[in-house]
C-alpha cells in the first residue's frame, strides 16, 4: 500500500529548520528565557504547531526545557519578553487546549508575576511622586507594565495588582503640568536617534498605542478602573491631533520631540515603514481595538480605513525589507489578519492573500536570518501558520503583540 503525504507548508518548512534546540554551554546571558530571541520564543512556535496537530509535543517539549534549562529569572527587571513573565506566558500557551501541562510551574510563576507587578507599580508610583519622567521600562510592552499587565489580564484578570497596573497606566495618560504628555520619556527612541530632552512615542511596541491597545482589550473583557474610558478618549484625541492625511492616506509620526509639540508640526514628512511596532498597522489596530471596546463605530471605521489604505499603497509596502514580526512582513500580516477578523467591511481582508504571498516570496532571503520569535524565523513561521490555517492561534501567541 502506498500513502501520499500532504505537501509541506511554509510554516512546516521553517519549523523543520528549528526542530532541535542547540544550546551553547558557554552562554550564561539568560538569553534562552527571551521570547524575543531565545528558546522561549521558538518554543512558542512548536507549541502552536503541536496544539494545531501540525507538529508534536515531542518537538515542543525540548524547546520548553531549553528555555528553562538554567532556571528562570525573577529579577526586578524581568518582563513579558524575558524571565519569569515570559516563561509564564509560554507555559500558559501550552495549556491553551485545557490540558494541565507544566501545572506546578505555572502556579509558581503566576505568584512570581504578581509579586513582580506589585514591585513595578510601587517603583513607578515613587518615580511619579518625585515628578520625574518615566522611561520605556516603566510602561511599554517589551519591558514595562503594559506587557506585564497584558499577561495578568490573560490569566489573572481578578488580581488586585492588575487593578493597580491599570490605574497607573490611566494616570500616565494625563498631561504633565508643562502640558507634555504623561508618557513623555526623558531619553531617545534608541541609540541611533537623538531627541534632546526626550520624546513622546506613539508606537505600539514602546509608545502610547501599546497602552491604548491594552486598555481597550481590558475594556472589551469587562476589566476596568476609574477613569478607564476617559484615558482611552485622551489617547485617541492625541492621535487625532497628530494624524496626517495626504496622498499616501492617513499616517502618524513615530514619535514627537519638544520642538514638534511646541510648534504643532511633525518633522516626519510622510509614512515610514508600515510595521507592527511603529507604523500605521500597529497604530490603526490599537485604535480599532479601543473603538470596538468603547462602541465607537465611527472611530473603528477610521482606523480600519487607515489600515486598508496603507495595505493598498505599494509605496509604503516598498519600505518593508524583512520578514520579521517586529517590523517586517510577518508582523504586518498577523496585525492585518487580526484586524480583518474584527472589521466592519472586507476592505482589509481583501489584502490578506497578497500579504500571505509576500511571506512566501520574502522567505527566499531568510537563510541567514536569526532563529528567534520577534525578528527571526520562528515569528515568520507563526505568521505563516496563521496564513495557512486562517484561524486564530490556539495558543494565543500573538497576545504578546497586543493585537488581540
N, C-alpha and C positions, 0 to 999 in steps of 0.2 A: 504494500500500500504506500502511496506517496502522499505527502502533505505539502501544501503551499503555505508560505509564510507571508504575513502582512508586510507590505513594503515599509521600510523604516521611515519614520517622520523625521523632520529636522530636530525635534526635541530628542528623539531616540539617538540620533547620530551624535548630538552634542553631549548627551548624558553618558554615552559609551566612552567618551574621552575622559570622563570623570568617575569611572566606575570604582576605582580602587584608591583609597586615600594613601598618600605618601607623606610621612611626617619627617621633619628634619630634627634629629636628636639634639642638634646644637642650637636650635631656635627656642629661646626661652622668653620671647617677647609677649607671649599670651595671644598672639595673633590668631591662633586656632579658634578662639572664642568669639571671633569677629563675624557678625552677619555680613558685613560689607565685603571682606576679602578673605576670610578664613574658612576653616572646615565647617563652621556652623552654617554659613550661607549655602555652601554646597550641599550640606545635609538637607536643607530645605527643599532643594530640587528633588532629591531622591525620596524624601517623604511624600511630596506631592505626587510623584510618579507611582509610588507604592500604593497610596490611597486610591489612585485612579485605576489601578490594575495595569499600568504601563511599565512599571518596574517592580522591584521586590524589596521586602524588608531585609532580605539578606544583603542587599546592596546599601540600603539606607542606614542600617544599624552601625556598621563600621564607621560611617561618617559621623554619626552622633557620638560614638566612642572617641573618635579622633578629636572632636570639638571639645570634649571634656577630659581628655587624657591626662592633662596636667592640673586638674582641678578647675574650679570655677571662681573667678574673682568676685569678691563682694566689696571691693574698694569704693570709696565715696564718689569716684568719677566714673563708675560703670554706668551703662546707659542701654537704651534699646538695641543698639548695634554692637555692644561689647560687654562681656562679663555676664553676671547673673541675670539681668533682664533679657539679654539676647538669648541665653540658653533657655530661660523660661519660655520665651516666645517660641523657640524651636520645639521644645518638648510638648508644649500645648498643641502645636501644629500636628504633632504625631498622634494626638488623641482626637483629632477632628472627626473621626468616624465613630466616636463613642467608646472606643476600646481604651482601657486604662493602662496604656504603656507608660513606663517611667513614672508611675504614680507617686512613689515616695519622694523622688527628686523634684517632681512638680510641686508638691506640697511644701517642701523645704524652701524652694526658690520663691514661691509666692510670698512667703513670710519675709524673705530677704528683700524682695522688691518693695513690699510695703514699708519696711524699715528704711530702705534707701530713699523712697519717695518722701517720707517724713523728713528725713535729714535734708534733702534737697529743697523742700519747701521752706524749712526753717532758715536755711542758708540764704535763699532768695529773699525772704522777708527781712532778714538782717541787712542785706545789701540795700533793699529799698528804703529801710529806715535811716540809712546813712545818706540817702539822696544820691547814691552812685548809679551810673548807668549799668544795665545788665550786659551780659555777653551771650554769645550763641550757646555756651554750655549751660546757661541757666534755663533757656526756654525752648531751644529748637528741637527738631525731630531727631536728629542723629545723636546728640549728646545731652539734651536737656529735658525739661519737664513735659513738653509736648509728646515726645516719644514714650517716656515712662507712663504718662497719663493714658496714652492710647493703649498700652499694654494692660493697665489696670481696668480700663473701660471694657476691654475684650473679655477679661477673665475674672475681675473682681469689681463689678460695677457698683456694688453696695459698700465698698470700702470707704471708711471715713476719710482716709487720706486722699482718695480721688476727689472728694468734695474740696479739699484744701488745694489740690492742684488746679482744679477748675477755677476756684476763687482767685488764685494768684494770677492765672492767665487772663481772667476777666479784668483784673486791676491793671494788668500790663497794657491793655488796650486804651487806657485813659491817658490823655495828653499830659505831658510834664508841665510844670509851672512856666517853663520857657517856650511852651507850645510845640516842642518837638514831640514826636510820637513816643508813647510809653515804652515801646520796644526798641527805641534807638540804642545802638550799641556803640561803645567808645572806641572800637577797633575797626580795622579794614575788613572788607569782604574776604580777602585771602592774602597770601604773602606776595602776590604779584601785582596787586592793585592798591593804590594809596587813596584813602578818603580821609584827609586830615580832620581830626575831631570826631570821626566816626561816621556812621551811616544808618539809615533805616532800610532794612531788607524786605523786599516784597515777595521773595520766592517761597516755594512750598517746603524746600529742604531746610533752609536756615531762617526764613522770614515769617512775616505775619500771616501769610497764606497757609502755613502749616498750622498755626494757631486757629485760623478760621476753619480749616477742614476738620480739626479735632473738635472744636466747639460745635460745629454743625453736625458731626457724627454723633456726639453725645446727645444733642438735642433730638436728633432722629430716633435715638434709643430711649428717650424719656429721662435722661440723666441730666439734671440742670441745677444751677445755683442762682442766687440772686444776681441780677444784672446780666445774666447769660445772653438773653435776646438783644439787650442794648449793646453788649460787646460785639456781637455779630454785626449789628447795624453800623457801629462805629468803623469796624474794619471795612465793611462794604462801601461806606461813604468815602473812606480814604482811597480805596481802589477806584471809585468813580472819579475822584478828583484827578487821579494820575493816569486814567485811561486815555489812550490816544486812538484816534480813528483817522487812518489815511488810506492810500491806495492798497496797502498790504492788509487792511482790515484792522480790527481792534487789537491793541497790544499795550503792555505795561512795562515801565522800566524795571530793570532787575533790582536796583536799589536807588536810594536818594541821598544826596550829600547835603551839608549845611547850605551851600550856595543854591542848590536846586530848590530846597524848601523855602529859602528866603525869597527867591525870585519867582517861585511857582512855575518854573520851566525846567524840564528834564534835558540833560545834555545828550542822552541817548537819542539818536536820530531815527530809529526805526526798530522793528522787532529783530531780536537776535535769534540764537538757536532755539527752535521750538521743542524745548526739553521738558521732562517731568520736573527737574529740580528747580529751575529758574524761569522757564519760559511760559508762553501763553497756555500750553496744555495743562500744566500744573496749576497755574493761577485760575484758569477757567474752571477746572474740575473742583477746586476748593470752593469757588463761588456757587457752582451748581449744587454741591452738597449742602452748603449753608442755605441756599434758596429753597431747596426741597424741604429742609428741616423747618424753615420759617413759613412755609406755604406761600412763598413769593414767586408766583409763576412768571411775572414779568422779568425779574432778575434771572430766573432759571433760563428763560429764552435768550436773554442777552449773553449769558455765559456759554450756552450751547452754540449760539450763532458764532461767537468769537472762536470757539474751538473748531467748528466746521469750516469757517473761512480760513483759518490757519492751515488746516489739513488739505485744503484745496489749493494752497499757494505754493507753487513749485519753487519760488524764490526763497521762501522761508525753509522749505524742506531741504533745499540745497545746502543749508548750514549744518545738517545732521551728517556727521562724518564717522560715527562709530556705531556699534551695535548695543551699547550698554543700556541698563535700566536707568542709570542716573541721568545721562544726557544724550542717549542715542536712540536707535530705532526700537529697542525693546521697551524702554520706558514710555516712549511715545505711543507704541501700540497698546500696552497694558492700560495706560491712562485713558486713551480714546475708547478702548473696549469697555472699561468700567463706565465711562460717561455715556456711551451709547445705550447701555442697559437701562439707564435712568431717564434717557432723553425723551422729550415730548414729540420729537419727529425722527425721521430716518436720516437726517442730514449728516450726522456723524457716522452712523453705521455704514453708509454707502462708501466710506473711505477705508473701511477695515480690510477688505480684500487686497487693496493696493498696498496698504501698510504691511500686511502679512507677507505679501510677495517681496517687499523690501527687506524683511527679516531674512528671508532665504537668500536673496541676492547679496546682501551685505555679509553673509556668513563666509563667503569665499575669502574674506580678509581677516578671519579670526584665528588663523593657525598659530599666531604668536600672542594671542590675547591672554590676559590673565584668567585664572580659573574661577574667580570668586563671583559673588552674588551681585554686588552693586555695579561694578564696572567690568565684569568678566563673563565667561561662558555660561556659568550657572544661571545668571539672571536672564541671559538671552534664551537659554533652553526653557526656562519657566514661561516666558512670554510666548515662545513658540508652542509650548504645550497648550496655552490658552487659545492660541490661533487655530490649532488642530482640533481641539475638542469643543470650542465655542461654548463653554460652560464655566461658571465661576470656580476658581480654585477651591478644591475640597479643603485643603489645609488652611486657607485664608492667608496665604503667604504675603499677598500684596497689601494687607493691613499695615505692614510696616512702611509702606509708601504713603499712607494717609489717603489713598484714593478709594477706600471703601470703609 
